[in-house]
Amino acid sequence: MLLELRFDFDRSEKCFFYSDQSAPLQWKMVKAVDEFKDQTAKYVVSLQSTIFVKNYGQLISTPIILNDINYCLSIWIYIKEFSKG
């Protein structure tokens, strides 16, 4: 049996992720910019900072219940070449 879960950042009621409020940096939902124009989503989650010393943000998902121990989790991440961390 194949189970596919898709998280839609364009519809907040379908998005099961949230930012850790205790982290120094917060994830925010932002409109997609030109480099994402080939993607189907209109929004992405973004973490930005101009300070790189021990700052982090944590994106947390709500519990996902799977009835099978075999599953695959795929995450697409876009990082600009000047990013550090």
N, C-alpha and C positions, 0 to 999 in steps of 0.2 A: 504494500500500500504506500502510495506517495502522498505526502502531506506538504502543501505549499502555503506558507504564510507570507503575506505582503503587507508592509506597513506604509501607509499613505500619509506623507507629511503634508499633503495638500488638504487633508480632511482631519482636523484635530481629534474628532471622535473616533477615528480609525487608527490613530497613532498611539502606540503603546510604549513610547519612550518619554522619559522626562529627565531634566537636569538635576544633579545632586546639589541641593541648596546649600550644603556645607562646603562645597568646593570653591576655591578662590575665583575660578573662571566659570561662567555659565554658558551652556549651549543655548542658542537662540534659533528660532525658525526664521529664515530670511527668504526673500524672493530669489530665485535662481538668476545668476548673471550670465553674460554671453558665453562663457566657456562651458556652460551646461546646456546650451541651446539644443543639443542633439538628444538630451534626455527627455523623457516623457513627463517628469515631475515639474511643477512650477515653483516648488519650494524645496529648500534643503535645510539641514541643520548645520550650524556654523559655530566654530569656536575660534575667537580671535583675541590676540594680545600683542602688545608691543614690548612686554616685559617677559623674559624667558627664565627668570630665576625661580625655581620651585613652584611655578604656577601650573595648575592643571584643572581640567574640567572632567566631569564624569557623566556619561550618558547612560542611564539605567533603563532597563526594560521591565515592564510588569511581568509577573511569572507567566511562562508559556508552558502549558501542560501538553505533553506528548504521550501518546499511548504506546510508543515503540521506542526502544533504546537506540535504534539506528536512525540517525537524521543528519542532515547537512545544513550548516549555517553559513550563509554567504553575506558578506558586507562589502559594499563598494565605498571606497574612501578616495577623495581627491585631495592631494596635497600639493601646494604650489612649490616650485623649486627652491624658493628662499626660506621655506618653513624650517623651523628648528624644533627639536624635542624628540 
